[in-house]
Amino acid sequence: MIELVFAVSQEADGGFVAECLTHDIITQADSWEALRDNVREAVAAYFFDTAMPPAIRLHLMR
């Protein structure tokens, strides 16, 4: 696996939700910067016992 891709949608209240397209990983945050941190944390938790993918991509869906 080269990278994880997350589809990101912006909620009506301005927050963001990121959902991985290939694994059962989902997280949310109030800002883009916080979302990036939350995605990294969620990926690290998901892959706690295996090697993490070297790249994570966030794709904002409009």
FIKOLZA-1660 file (N, C-alpha, C; in steps of 0.1 Angstrom, whole numbers, plus 5000, padded with zeros to 4 digits):
% residues 62
   i   px   py   pz ch aa at
   1 5009 4988 5000  A  M  N
   1 5000 5000 5000  A  M CA
   1 5009 5012 5000  A  M  C
   2 5007 5021 4991  A  I  N
   2 5015 5033 4989  A  I CA
   2 5009 5045 4997  A  I  C
   3 4996 5047 4997  A  E  N
   3 4990 5058 5004  A  E CA
   3 4976 5055 5008  A  E  C
   4 4971 5062 5018  A  L  N
   4 4957 5062 5022  A  L CA
   4 4950 5074 5016  A  L  C
   5 4939 5073 5011  A  V  N
   5 4931 5084 5006  A  V CA
   5 4919 5086 5014  A  V  C
   6 4917 5098 5019  A  F  N
   6 4905 5102 5027  A  F CA
   6 4896 5111 5019  A  F  C
   7 4883 5108 5018  A  A  N
   7 4874 5118 5012  A  A CA
   7 4869 5127 5023  A  A  C
   8 4870 5140 5021  A  V  N
   8 4867 5149 5032  A  V CA
   8 4855 5158 5027  A  V  C
   9 4845 5158 5036  A  S  N
   9 4834 5167 5033  A  S CA
   9 4833 5178 5044  A  S  C
  10 4828 5189 5040  A  Q  N
  10 4826 5200 5049  A  Q CA
  10 4811 5200 5054  A  Q  C
  11 4809 5200 5067  A  E  N
  11 4796 5200 5073  A  E CA
  11 4790 5214 5072  A  E  C
  12 4777 5215 5074  A  A  N
  12 4770 5228 5074  A  A CA
  12 4775 5237 5084  A  A  C
  13 4779 5232 5096  A  D  N
  13 4784 5240 5106  A  D CA
  13 4799 5245 5104  A  D  C
  14 4805 5241 5093  A  G  N
  14 4818 5245 5090  A  G CA
  14 4829 5234 5094  A  G  C
  15 4825 5224 5101  A  G  N
  15 4835 5214 5105  A  G CA
  15 4837 5204 5093  A  G  C
  16 4847 5195 5095  A  F  N
  16 4850 5186 5084  A  F CA
  16 4849 5171 5089  A  F  C
  17 4846 5162 5080  A  V  N
  17 4846 5148 5082  A  V CA
  17 4854 5141 5072  A  V  C
  18 4864 5133 5076  A  A  N
  18 4873 5125 5067  A  A CA
  18 4870 5110 5068  A  A  C
  19 4868 5104 5057  A  E  N
  19 4865 5090 5057  A  E CA
  19 4875 5083 5047  A  E  C
  20 4882 5073 5052  A  C  N
  20 4892 5066 5043  A  C CA
  20 4884 5058 5033  A  C  C
  21 4889 5057 5021  A  L  N
  21 4882 5050 5010  A  L CA
  21 4885 5035 5010  A  L  C
  22 4896 5031 5017  A  T  N
  22 4900 5017 5016  A  T CA
  22 4900 5010 5030  A  T  C
  23 4899 5017 5041  A  H  N
  23 4899 5011 5054  A  H CA
  23 4888 5017 5062  A  H  C
  24 4884 5011 5073  A  D  N
  24 4874 5016 5082  A  D CA
  24 4879 5027 5092  A  D  C
  25 4883 5038 5086  A  I  N
  25 4889 5049 5094  A  I CA
  25 4880 5061 5091  A  I  C
  26 4875 5068 5101  A  I  N
  26 4867 5080 5099  A  I CA
  26 4870 5089 5111  A  I  C
  27 4871 5102 5109  A  T  N
  27 4873 5112 5120  A  T CA
  27 4867 5125 5115  A  T  C
  28 4867 5134 5125  A  Q  N
  28 4861 5147 5122  A  Q CA
  28 4869 5158 5130  A  Q  C
  29 4867 5171 5126  A  A  N
  29 4873 5182 5133  A  A CA
  29 4866 5195 5129  A  A  C
  30 4869 5205 5137  A  D  N
  30 4863 5218 5135  A  D CA
  30 4870 5226 5124  A  D  C
  31 4883 5223 5123  A  S  N
  31 4892 5231 5113  A  S CA
  31 4900 5221 5105  A  S  C
  32 4905 5226 5094  A  W  N
  32 4913 5218 5085  A  W CA
  32 4926 5213 5092  A  W  C
  33 4932 5222 5099  A  E  N
  33 4944 5219 5106  A  E CA
  33 4942 5208 5117  A  E  C
  34 4931 5209 5124  A  A  N
  34 4927 5199 5134  A  A CA
  34 4924 5186 5127  A  A  C
  35 4917 5186 5116  A  L  N
  35 4914 5174 5108  A  L CA
  35 4927 5167 5104  A  L  C
  36 4937 5174 5100  A  R  N
  36 4949 5167 5096  A  R CA
  36 4955 5160 5108  A  R  C
  37 4955 5166 5119  A  D  N
  37 4961 5160 5131  A  D CA
  37 4952 5148 5135  A  D  C
  38 4939 5149 5135  A  N  N
  38 4930 5138 5138  A  N CA
  38 4932 5126 5129  A  N  C
  39 4933 5129 5116  A  V  N
  39 4935 5118 5106  A  V CA
  39 4948 5111 5109  A  V  C
  40 4959 5118 5112  A  R  N
  40 4972 5111 5115  A  R CA
  40 4970 5103 5128  A  R  C
  41 4963 5108 5138  A  E  N
  41 4961 5101 5150  A  E CA
  41 4952 5088 5148  A  E  C
  42 4942 5089 5140  A  A  N
  42 4933 5078 5137  A  A CA
  42 4940 5067 5129  A  A  C
  43 4949 5071 5119  A  V  N
  43 4957 5062 5111  A  V CA
  43 4967 5055 5120  A  V  C
  44 4973 5062 5129  A  A  N
  44 4983 5056 5138  A  A CA
  44 4976 5045 5147  A  A  C
  45 4964 5049 5152  A  A  N
  45 4956 5039 5160  A  A CA
  45 4952 5027 5152  A  A  C
  46 4948 5029 5140  A  Y  N
  46 4943 5018 5132  A  Y CA
  46 4955 5008 5129  A  Y  C
  47 4966 5014 5126  A  F  N
  47 4978 5006 5122  A  F CA
  47 4988 5004 5134  A  F  C
  48 4982 5004 5146  A  F  N
  48 4991 5003 5158  A  F CA
  48 5000 4991 5158  A  F  C
  49 4996 4980 5152  A  D  N
  49 5004 4968 5153  A  D CA
  49 5011 4964 5139  A  D  C
  50 5009 4973 5129  A  T  N
  50 5015 4971 5116  A  T CA
  50 5022 4984 5111  A  T  C
  51 5029 4983 5101  A  A  N
  51 5035 4995 5095  A  A CA
  51 5025 5004 5089  A  A  C
  52 5026 5017 5092  A  M  N
  52 5017 5027 5086  A  M CA
  52 5021 5029 5071  A  M  C
  53 5011 5033 5063  A  P  N
  53 5014 5037 5050  A  P CA
  53 5023 5049 5050  A  P  C
  54 5031 5051 5040  A  P  N
  54 5040 5062 5040  A  P CA
  54 5034 5076 5036  A  P  C
  55 5022 5075 5031  A  A  N
  55 5015 5088 5026  A  A CA
  55 5000 5087 5030  A  A  C
  56 4995 5099 5033  A  I  N
  56 4981 5100 5036  A  I CA
  56 4976 5112 5028  A  I  C
  57 4966 5111 5020  A  R  N
  57 4960 5121 5012  A  R CA
  57 4946 5125 5016  A  R  C
  58 4944 5138 5017  A  L  N
  58 4930 5143 5021  A  L CA
  58 4925 5149 5008  A  L  C
  59 4913 5144 5004  A  H  N
  59 4907 5149 4991  A  H CA
  59 4894 5156 4995  A  H  C
  60 4893 5169 4994  A  L  N
  60 4881 5177 4998  A  L CA
  60 4871 5175 4987  A  L  C
  61 4859 5170 4990  A  M  N
  61 4848 5168 4981  A  M CA
  61 4839 5180 4982  A  M  C
  62 4836 5185 4971  A  R  N
  62 4826 5197 4970  A  R CA
  62 4814 5193 4963  A  R  C
% end
